[in-house]
Amino acid sequence: MSALTESSDANEPIQVLFTLHPNLDALDFCGPLEVLTKAQHNLSDPDTKAFECTFAAAEEHTMATQGCTFRAHINYKEAHKRLKEFDVLVIPGGGTPGVLKNNAEPLQLITAFAELQQKDPLRERTLLSICTGSLFLAQQGILKGLAATTHLDYYTKLEILCKDAAARDMGERTDVMEERYVVNNGRFELGEDLDENPYVTRKGRRPSSVRKGSIARKESNTRRESIIRRASMRLGGLRVITSGGVTCGLDASLYLVSAMVSHEAAQEVSRLLQYTWNKGVVVDAIDV
C-alpha cells in the first residue's frame, strides 16, 4: 500500500519508481537512489527508511552509457498496472535520442503517471526528472505552462521540444530556467503576507511541527482544502521537479527528502554523502 493513503502512518516508506532505458547516465540513476535510500524518518533508527525504491525497464537488464548494467525489478507492462502504488516517479537522463526517436518507454509511463494524478488528485504525487530526462517530459507535453531546467548543454533542445509541444497541443509556453533544479506545484500557496504564513521560516519565529515534511504531506492528503487546491492546479497538482546535470540530481533529491520527510533528514543525508546541498528554485509556492 502507498504511504500516502488517508489511513496510512506518516512514517511508512514512500513508494518510488525509477525508470531505466538503454544508455541512461549511471549517476542520474545512482545519485538520487543513494539520497533516497539513505533518508530516514527517525534519524536515530535505521529501520525507519523513508523511501522504498522499485526499478522498471523494458528488459531485465539495462546497460548505462558508462558500460555498467542495472537489473530491473519489474517490466514496463507491470509498472503500468501498478502505477497507482507509487508516490514518486524518477526519470534519469542520458540516452535521450533513441528514446525520443523510437517513442519508447519511459515516455508512455510518464504520460500515464501525469494522467493518473489528474484523475485522482486526492493525494500527492511527484514526477522527478534528472538531467536530460526533462526532454522526455517536454516531448510528452508535461511541461506546458510550467518552469523547467535540464543539463546546461541542452537548454536550447528543451526549449525547442517545449515549443513544439505547446504548438501541437495548443498549450502554454514553458519557462526554461538555468537553475540547479526547478519545482512546480508546491504544496502550499505563498499567500500575500509571508509573515503570516506558518510554512515560511522567519528569524526569531519559533519552529512549528507543521514544517516537518512528513506531517505536512499527510495533512495535504487529508485536508479538504488541500485536495480542492490540488484538483484546480495544472496536472491535478502533480509536483514536477526537473534538475540540471548529474550532481544537480543530488540537489533535487535532497529537496524531495526535505519536502516529504523533513529538512533534518535531508541535512543528515547531505552530511553522510559529504556533499553540500545546493538549492534550486520553487515556483510560486512552498512545500514546507
ABEGO torsion letter per residue (X at the ends): XBAABAABBAABBBBBBBBBBBGBBAAAAAAAAAAAAABBABAABAABBABBBBBBBABABBBBAAGBBBBBABBAAAAAAAAAABABBBBBBEGAAAAAAAGBOAAAAAAAAAAAAAABAABBBBBBBBEAAAAAAAAAGAABGBBBBBBAAAAAAAAAAAAAAAAAAGBBBBBBBBBABBBBGBABBAEABAAABAABBBBGBBBBAAABAAAAAAAAAABAAAAAAAAABBGGGBBBBBBBBGAAAAAAAAAAAAAABBAAAAAAAAAAAGBBBBBBBBBGBBAX
